[in-house]
């Protein structure tokens, strides 16, 4: 799902869209919370959405989606996940990365992994494979998701609050970038003409 579709869903359906998208993300569907939750912060600044309700709904959704992924890992196992994961964009590389984190940091991965892009989407699977105690899994998922969602919503809120200041600081870099791009294109064109003459 691309960024414009995510934006449209959140703007049109508010908390319902946030719950659905964040539950899917924690259920191994690659949806970027880095897009959804800062937008929620933007809408909160505009008084179109409540700040704390957005954080709470996203966190509960993450826990709900995580429980589904945990159950799949616990009851279906690794072979099932590898066989059917490709239909939702889960590759062996994704799963290997999540498992390496879990092997290295143990159950704490469920907390810290919630704040790591890509790992957060799939971290519940190795927890399910390892049959991590459910109460600790829910607790770590809750706190990790809360910290992540709070940071993203707050970031979106502050970005909108200071948008003009940011825009003023970024504008000079935009001009420099444009100048570099023009110079690179000109160099490429001149080199190509030189090569054609040499032939």
Secondary structure, 3 states (H helix, E strand, C coil): CCHHHHHHHHHHHHHHHHHHHHHHHHCCCCCCHHHHHHHHHHHHHCCCCCHHHHHHHHHHHHHHHHHHHHHHHHHHCHHHHHHHHHHHCCCHHHHHHHHHHHHHHCCHHHHHHHHCCCHHHHHHHHHHHCCCCHHHHHHHHHHHHHHHHHHHHHHHHHHHHCHHHHHHHHHHHHHHHHHHHHHHHHHHHHHHHHHHHHC
